[in-house]
Amino acid sequence: MRKYILPIVAVVALGAATPAKAYDSGGRVSMQVALDVATDIGLTTVSYTEFQGDKWEIQGRDRSGRYMEVAVDAGTGDVLWVNR
């Protein structure tokens, strides 16, 4: 009987665990939405993307090949600033 107790406890513990959902971002815009916003204002090639708590910073090049950096608000999806 003792050899069945530990496996039963393990099964019960695993059954009670709930998986984390990858799409649950807590009301924040996803990276794909931020990339869509950046491409809408002229970014064509993305070289770097970083989430910084309250904003997405996206770096890349525009159509003419010039460097471009865009910051997108993570809560609203608005463009905060653009550096060229």
Number of C-alpha atoms within 10 A of each C-alpha: 4 6 7 8 9 10 11 11 11 11 10 11 10 10 9 9 8 7 6 7 7 6 7 9 9 7 9 16 18 17 17 9 14 26 20 13 18 27 15 10 12 14 24 17 15 16 11 10 17 12 16 11 10 13 22 25 23 22 22 19 17 18 10 9 11 10 15 19 20 25 25 25 20 23 15 13 20 15 17 13 11 15 9 11
